[in-house]
């Protein structure tokens, strides 16, 4: 779907499933390499979109790219800023019981707002995209 600006907005379903793949990677790191795996998972979620020319592993699987406003691939700095909401939610996971409470009270509303923004915004920009000035588009690669 093309937005008013001509950017090819990525499918909401593809974005959600690609993010689930990235979450699974972070979770596997935390599960199999404790306690350093928790940190590795958090770092992965933060920088994943800036590692392979705007594609995390999940986005690679589903043919999505993260690009900056000028059309260039997402870099590490932009990836960190755009993924702050997800890193925060992952941090809740790592905090144990208190984290689960924060996950329900704070994390779930953040996820719902992010999903709603992807759906209603002409360019599919969620909060993280607005912070980093990025877009997710159907693949260029």
C-alpha positions in Angstrom: 0.0 0.0 0.0 1.5 3.4 -1.0 1.1 6.3 1.3 0.4 9.9 0.2 4.2 10.5 0.2 4.7 7.6 -2.3 6.5 5.3 0.3 5.4 1.7 0.0 4.0 1.0 3.4 4.9 -2.5 4.7 2.2 -4.9 5.6 1.1 -4.7 9.3 1.0 -8.5 9.5 4.5 -8.9 8.1 5.8 -6.3 10.5 4.2 -8.0 13.5 5.5 -11.5 12.5 9.0 -10.1 11.7 9.1 -8.5 15.2 8.0 -11.8 16.8 10.9 -13.5 15.1 13.3 -10.9 16.6 11.6 -11.3 20.0 12.1 -15.1 19.7 15.8 -14.6 19.0 16.2 -12.3 22.0 14.2 -14.8 24.2 16.4 -17.8 23.0 19.5 -15.8 23.8 18.2 -15.1 27.3 17.0 -18.7 27.8 20.2 -20.5 26.7 22.9 -18.1 27.8 21.9 -16.8 31.2 22.6 -14.2 32.6 24.6 -12.7 29.8 22.0 -13.8 27.3 19.5 -11.3 28.7 21.9 -8.5 27.9 22.6 -10.0 24.5 18.9 -10.2 23.8 18.4 -6.6 24.8 21.4 -5.5 22.6 20.1 -7.5 19.7 16.6 -5.9 19.9 18.2 -2.5 20.0 20.7 -2.8 17.1 19.1 -5.5 14.9 17.6 -3.0 12.4 21.0 -1.4 11.8 23.1 -4.4 11.3 22.3 -5.6 7.8 21.4 -2.5 5.8 18.1 -1.9 7.6 17.1 -5.5 8.2 16.9 -7.4 11.4 16.8 -11.2 11.0 13.0 -11.1 11.2 12.7 -8.4 8.6 15.1 -10.3 6.3 12.8 -13.4 6.5 9.7 -11.3 5.5 11.4 -9.0 3.0 11.1 -5.8 4.9 13.6 -2.8 5.1 13.9 0.0 7.7 14.9 3.2 5.9 15.6 6.7 7.1 13.7 9.7 5.8 16.4 10.2 3.0 15.8 6.6 1.9 19.1 5.3 3.2 19.2 2.1 5.2 18.7 2.3 9.0 22.0 2.7 10.8 22.9 1.5 14.4 22.0 4.9 16.0 18.6 5.0 14.3 18.0 1.3 15.2 18.7 2.0 18.9 16.3 5.0 18.9 13.5 3.3 17.0 13.7 0.2 19.2 13.6 2.0 22.6 10.0 0.9 23.3 10.8 -2.7 22.6 14.0 -2.7 24.6 12.0 -1.2 27.5 9.5 -4.0 27.3 12.2 -6.6 27.1 13.8 -5.1 30.2 10.5 -5.7 32.0 10.8 -9.4 31.1 14.3 -9.5 32.7 13.1 -8.0 36.0 11.2 -11.0 37.2 7.9 -10.7 39.1 8.0 -6.8 39.2 8.8 -6.8 35.5 5.7 -8.9 34.8 3.6 -6.3 36.6 5.3 -3.5 34.6 4.8 -5.6 31.4 1.0 -5.6 31.9 0.7 -2.1 33.2 3.1 -0.3 30.9 4.4 -2.7 28.3 1.1 -4.0 26.9 -0.3 -0.4 26.4 3.0 0.5 24.6 2.6 -2.5 22.3 -1.0 -1.7 21.6 -0.2 2.0 20.8 2.7 0.9 18.5 0.4 -1.6 16.7 -2.4 1.0 16.4 0.0 3.6 15.0 1.4 1.1 12.4 -2.2 0.5 11.2 -3.5 4.1 11.1 -0.5 6.1 10.1 -0.2 6.7 6.3 3.4 5.7 6.3 3.0 3.0 9.0 5.2 4.9 11.5 5.0 3.7 15.0 6.3 5.6 18.0 9.8 4.2 17.5 9.8 5.2 13.9 8.8 8.8 14.9 11.6 8.9 17.4 14.2 7.7 14.9 12.7 9.3 11.8 12.5 5.9 10.0 10.0 3.9 8.0 9.5 0.2 7.4 8.9 -0.6 3.7 8.5 -3.7 1.6 12.0 -4.9 0.7 14.5 -3.1 -1.5 16.9 -6.1 -1.2 
